Amino acid sequence: MSTIFSKIIRGEVPADIVYQDDRVTCFRDINPAAPVHLLIVPNKEIATVNDLGEQDERLAGHMLLVAKELAEREGIAQSGYRLIINCNRDGGQEVHHLHVHLLGGHRMGPMVLRR
Ligand code: AMP
């Protein structure tokens, strides 16, 4: 597996990277759905939440803590934000490299469309 996100992590494709460490890379979404729209991506190639294992417990927690830190840095911690992880077809996942969306900067709409 080598997704567009792996290429961004390796520096082969440009992106607006806002944070990177040995476990995660975070960059601005190319097609933002809110004034702040960041993606928190594990450097390790994990396709979906379904593919997380026990060995990834600390990594998954780190992703949440980095998201919290970035919300603070972006100035949206107090006004609020939404974290989203899409999984597979029904979840609307387009890029099969696990990522957390951090969205904020205005009022989010309803959590999901009811039908
Ligand atoms: P998802 O539907 O959860 O898989 O979300 C994938 C997200 O990746 C979408 O919001 C896209 O706009 C975003 N995206 C795709 N390619 C890039 C890219 N090259 N740089 C930044 N964001 C991207």
Residues whose N, C-alpha, C, O or C-beta is under 5 A from the ligand:
A	BS01	AMP	I4 A15 R28 D29 I30 N31 N86 G92 Q93 E94 V95
